[in-house]
Amino acid sequence: MKSKECLGRSCRLFEGPATSRCFHVGFLPRCSPSLKEAKREELLQENLELRMLLWGTHPCSGKYGDDGELQCADPSHGIIDFKRMPVQEIQRRITVRGLKIYAEQLKKEKED
């Protein structure tokens, strides 16, 4: 694997047998358009895979995954669209659900 400067900038471009990649994301805008697009597509695919993993492991009763959707409609937190919602909103709704469950458990323990 040989390396060279990425368009004269300080990030390194590594050329392998099958692909070329810029490994310094901070200088990605200076890379060639094809490298920027390849990195963008890679990040989008990785993002979708992580969202699918989160949706798949989310414990709720109202999951909907038909037609490529990644949704959950549990009454304890409302609808979560794992495919389209910002990550911060997904995190907020999951946290709210967890806190409600925890509060219910504390209340139940206190009654017993």
C-alpha positions in Angstrom: 0.0 0.0 0.0 1.6 3.3 -1.0 0.6 6.7 0.3 0.7 10.2 -1.1 -0.5 13.6 -0.2 -4.1 14.3 -0.8 -4.1 17.2 -3.3 -1.1 18.8 -1.5 -2.8 18.9 1.9 -1.6 17.3 5.0 -4.1 14.4 5.0 -2.9 11.1 3.6 -4.5 9.2 0.8 -3.9 5.4 0.9 -4.2 3.5 -2.3 -4.9 -0.2 -2.0 -5.6 -2.8 -4.5 -9.4 -2.2 -4.6 -10.0 1.3 -3.3 -8.6 4.7 -2.4 -9.6 6.4 0.8 -8.8 9.6 2.6 -8.4 8.8 6.3 -8.3 12.3 7.6 -11.9 13.4 7.7 -11.0 17.0 8.6 -9.5 17.5 5.2 -12.1 15.5 3.3 -13.5 18.6 1.5 -10.1 19.0 -0.1 -10.1 15.5 -1.4 -11.2 14.8 -4.9 -15.0 14.7 -5.5 -15.1 11.0 -6.0 -13.4 10.4 -2.6 -15.7 12.8 -0.9 -18.7 11.0 -2.4 -17.3 7.6 -1.5 -16.7 8.6 2.1 -20.2 10.2 2.3 -21.8 7.0 1.0 -19.8 4.9 3.5 -20.9 7.1 6.4 -24.6 7.1 5.3 -24.5 3.3 5.0 -22.8 3.0 8.4 -25.4 5.3 9.9 -28.3 3.2 8.5 -26.7 0.0 9.8 -26.4 1.5 13.3 -30.0 2.8 13.2 -31.1 -0.7 12.2 -29.2 -2.3 15.0 -30.7 0.2 17.5 -34.2 -0.4 16.2 -33.7 -4.2 16.2 -32.6 -4.2 19.9 -35.1 -1.6 21.1 -37.5 -3.5 23.4 -41.0 -2.3 22.4 -44.2 -4.0 21.4 -45.0 -1.7 18.4 -42.2 -2.3 16.0 -42.8 -1.7 12.3 -40.2 -2.7 9.8 -42.1 -3.5 6.6 -41.0 -1.8 3.4 -37.7 -0.8 4.9 -39.2 1.3 7.7 -37.6 1.3 11.1 -40.4 2.5 13.4 -41.7 1.9 16.9 -45.1 3.0 18.2 -45.0 2.2 21.9 -47.5 4.1 24.0 -44.8 4.7 26.7 -42.8 7.1 24.4 -44.8 7.7 21.2 -43.6 7.0 17.7 -39.9 6.7 17.1 -38.8 6.7 13.5 -35.3 5.3 13.7 -34.7 5.9 10.0 -35.6 9.6 9.8 -35.5 11.2 13.3 -32.4 13.0 14.5 -30.3 10.9 16.8 -30.8 13.3 19.7 -34.6 12.9 19.5 -34.3 9.1 19.4 -32.1 9.2 22.4 -34.5 11.6 24.3 -37.5 9.3 23.7 -35.6 6.2 24.7 -34.4 7.9 27.8 -38.0 9.1 28.7 -39.2 5.6 28.2 -36.5 4.2 30.5 -37.2 6.8 33.2 -40.9 6.0 33.1 -40.2 2.3 33.5 -37.7 3.0 36.3 -40.2 5.2 38.2 -42.9 2.5 37.9 -40.5 -0.1 39.3 -39.6 2.2 42.2 -43.3 2.9 42.9 -44.1 -0.8 42.8 -41.2 -1.6 45.2 -42.4 1.1 47.6 -45.9 -0.4 47.6 -44.6 -3.9 48.4 
